[in-house]
């Protein structure tokens, strides 16, 4: 990874895309999950279109992994040239009070974190990596510009609330299936998905503003774009379920803008409402995955 960061980004990106194409052919299990997710979420597309998006997703995912080498070791000046922030990191808003930076799972999400850390410290939830060398590199890479407080999911919400009271923005990844606990079954592209209600609950308890941020690839391997959206008004209100639906609807809109860059290899619909079938069971949606 350290050696890779010396490569020009167009070379590194193309290398990642080539590896992703190979993985799309060889990693059958994740390919199947990706195609099932795409069928559930984008049924209006043809099977050929979904297959193309799935292949592009594997290419983008592999690119993002290799391009982390730049995020961890490239100079600050190089990263500032490669990361285009629109309109800018909202430092004034972050410093004004408790803030949740809500970052959906696009493959370039680490770039969004770096864009913030070039200007401000933050806190976030962290899952320890099984490989100790990789875990150490990841921690060093994420904290090399500004201090970052990383909490495990098992610590609960209290240390996050304390950090937010100290005006550390909470960089939150809200859109994975962590089970039914602390989640609501709300539609995600029309299919009920176990969705964390924590963004709404934390915002309600702290009075935090929620500022969405999404990172995507720039075309032609020129770098990345990090977009900060306006803080949600009157969020979350009194209805936590409605607020959670609002979050999913926002994420859906962003996915439609860059469908291949969302994290489709994750079993987003793994946790089902009582009595609902397992959408990933063999044979459930075989017509969406060809001969897999």
Secondary structure, DSSP 4 states (H G I P E B T S, - for coil): -TGGGGS-HHHHHHHHHHHHHHHHHH-HHHHHHHHHHHHHH-TTS-HHHHHHHHHHHHHHHHHHHHHHHHHHHS-HHHHHHHEEEES---HHHHHHS-EEEE---BTTHHHHHHHHHTT--EEEE----SSHHHHHHHHHHHTSSS-EEEE-GGG-SHHHHHHHHTT-EEEE---S---STTEEEEEETTEEEEEE-HHHHHHHHHT-EEEEEEEEEPGGG--EEEEEPPPPTT-S-S-HHHHHHHHHHHHHHHHHHSGGGB-TTS-TT-S--TT---TTSTTSSGGGSTT-
